[in-house]
Amino acid sequence: MVKQIRRYALFQATPDSEFVKETYGGYFNVFVSAFGDEGEQWDLFRVIDGEFPRDDDLDKYDGFVISGSLHDAFAEEDWISELCSVCQKLDAMKKKILGICFGLQIICRVRGGKVGRALRGPDLGLRKIKIVQDMIEPGSYFGQEVPEDLLIIECHRDEVIEPPESAKVIGFSDKCDVEIFSVEDHLFCVQGHPEYNKEILLEITDRVHKIKYIEEECVEKAKRTIQKIEPDTRRLHILCKNFLKGRSHLV
C-alpha cells in the first residue's frame, strides 16, 4: 500500500517584505519551517492577491494555515470576503484550520464573532498568555501536562471583541481577552505569532512604524520586551503541529 502524503496549504494574507525574501526566501518558508514535517506537501496561495484553491481541490488537503496581515479582518475587500467564503466551506467540511493573528480574526468573523480595533491599543513584542486549564481536555494537542502560560510574539492592532458562541477561549493576557480559542476539533486560533522570531519582529516593527501604523512608543516597548526573554517557540510550534496533524503530545 502506498502511503498517502499529507498535504497542507498556507493562505498568505500579506506580501513578502524584502527582508523576509532575502533572509528566508519568503513567509511561506517561515511557516513551513515552523509547522511542516518531512514528507509533507505544502502549497502556497497568496490570498491577498486573489489566489485561492478551487472548490473541488479543498478536500485534497489535510489542513490549512491563515497568516497574519496588515489588513483588517472586518473589512469588505473582495479578497477578504472570498477568504471568508472559502473558510466557511472548510468549516462545513470540518477541515483543520490554524488561524494566526489576522487568521484568528477571520475565523472569528466566519463563526459569527465580532472583530475590531484592540480595546487596549496595539500590542507588539513579547506577551505572556495565561492558559485556561479547565477548558482543555487531557490528551488534547496540549498534551497531558498543560502549561500555565506561554510566551509569544505579538504584532496586532485588531482583536476579537466578542468570540463566537461556539468558541472555547483557552488563552488570554493582560492586554487581550482572547489570545487563543478553538472550535470543536478543527479550528484552532492564536492571536500572537508562533512562527515569528525576534529578527522578524524587529524588522516588522520598524517597517510598520515608518508607514505610521504604530507610534514610536509602541516600537520602543516592543524592543524592550524581547531584550532578555525568549518566546516559547518550540512549545508553540509543537502545539500548532499537534493540532494540524492530530497528535496529542506536547513535550
N, C-alpha and C positions, 0 to 999 in steps of 0.2 A: 504493500500500500504506500502510495506517495504521500509524504507528509505535507499538509496544506500550509502554505506560507501565510503568516499573519500579516494583515495589511491595514495600514493606518493612514490618515490624511491630516495635514495641517491646513487650517483655514487661516491664512496670514492676512491680518487686517491692518497692517502697517507697512509702509515701504521700507526697504533696507537702507540704513544710513551708510554713508561712505565708510565710516569706521567699522561697522559690522561687516560690510562687504570685504574690506581689506583684511580684517583680523580673523573672521570666521567663515568667510565665503557667503554670508547672508544669514538671516534669522532662522531659515529652515534648518541649517546645520546646527545652530544653537539648540533648537528644540529636539532634533533627532538625537543629538549628543546627550541631552538631559533625559529623554523619555524612551528612546529606542533601544532595542536589543538586537544582537547579531542574528541574522537570518530573517529579519522582518523586511517588509517593503513599505516605504513611506513615500507618499505623494504630496506635492505642494499645489495648493490652489490659492492664488493671490486674489482673495475675495474683494479686497479693496479696489482691484482693477476689473472686477466683474467676472472673475474666473470661478466657476462652480462645477462640481461633478454633475453629470446627467442623472436624472431621477433613477433610471434603470441601472446605474452603477453604484448607487448608495449601499445596496445590500452586499456588495463585494468587500466592504470594509468592516474591520472588527472594532474600530474606534476612531474618534475624531478629536482634534485639539483646536480650540479657537484662541488665537493670540490676543495680546493687548493691542491698543490703538490710541492715537491722539483724538480720534473722532468720538462723538457722543453716542452711546448705545441707544439713547432715546430719540435720536434724530430720525428724520424721514428720508434720508438719502436713498437712492434706488438700490445701491449695493447692500445697504444695511437692511432694507426691507426684504431683499432677496435672501440675505443670510438668515433672517428670522424665519422666512418661509421654509428654507431648507432644514433649519433646526427643528421646526415643528414636525416635519416629515420624519426626521431622525428620532425625535422623541416618541412619535407614534410607533416607530419600528423598534423602540427600546434599544437603540444603538447607544453605545457608550460615548459620552461627550465630556471632555475635560475643558472647562471654561476658565481662562486665566484673565484676570483684570477686566478688560472690555468684554472678554468672553463670558465671564461670570455675569456681567450686567445684561448681555444679550439673552442668556438663558433665563435670567430673572424676568426680563420683559416677555419672552416667549411663554413663560409659565404663569403670566398674569400678575407679576410683582411690579413694583414701582422703582424706577431708577432716576437719579437726579444729581445735582451738584452736592458734593460732600458737605454735610452739615457742619463739620468742624474744620473745614478747609482742606486743601490738598495735602496729600501725605507722600513724602519722598524720604527714602532712607531705610534704615533697619527698624523693624517693628516686632514686638513680642505679641504673638497670638495666644490667647488662652483657649484651651481645648475643653469643650463641654463634655465631660466624661460620661454623664448619664445619657447622652444622645448617641453614643457609639456602642454597637453590639460587639461582644467578644468574638474574635475570629474574623472581623471585618478587615479591610485593607489597612487599617491602623495596626492590626496585629493584636496579640494578647495583652501586651503592655502598652497602653495608650499614654503618650507623653502629656504632661500637664500643660506644656506650652511649646511653641515653635518660633524661632526667629526667622523672619522672612524679609526680603527686599520689597519695598512698596514704591509705587510710582503711579499715582492716580489723583484726579481731582473730582471724579464722579464716584458714586457708590450706590448700593442698594438702600433705598429709603424704606420700602416695605417688601419683605421677602414673599415669595409665592406661598400660598396657603399650604401647598403640598411639600414645602421645603423643610428640612431639618437643619437648623443653624447649629453648626458644630464647632465654630470658631469665632471669636470676637476679640477686639482690642480696646484700649482706652481711646483710640482715635476713630474706630469704625465698628459699628454694632454687628455687621455681617461680613466677617472675613472669610469664612468657609461655609458653604452649605451643600447639601446633597438632596437629590430627589430619587426615591426608590433606589435601585441598584445601578442605574445607568447614567445619572447626571452627577458630576462632582465638580464643584466650582470654587476657585480660590481668588480672592481679591488681589493678593500680592503676586510676586513673580518668582516662582521656584526655579525657573530657567535662567534667571539673571545671575551674574556675578558682580563684584564691586566695580570692575572695569567698565562693564556695560552701563551700570547705574550712573557712574560719574560722567560718562560721555553723554548720556541722555539728559541728565540734569543741566549740564552746560548748554546743550542744544536747545532744550525747551525754554531755558531762561532767555536765550538770545531772541526767540520769537515771542517773548513776553507771555508765555504760557504759565509761568510761575514767577514769584517775586524773588529777589536776591536773598531775602531772609530764609526762604524755604531751601534754597540751594545750600547755604551755609549750614543749616540744621542737618540736612541730609548728609553732608560730608562729615559732620561731627559724629553722626550715629554709627558710621562704618569704620571709624579710625582704629578702634581697638577690639571690636567684637565681630565675629564671623557669623553669617547666616547658617541655619541648619540645612545646608544644601543637600547633603547626602540623604538625610532623613526625608526631606521634601521630595527629592527625585524618586526615592523608593516608594513613598506613599502614592505619588501620582502614577507610577508604573504599576503598582499593585492594583490600583483602580482600573487602569486601562486593560491590564492583562488578566484581571480576575484572580489575582493572588491574595493571600491572606496573612502575609508576614511582614513585619516592619522591624528591621534589625539595625 
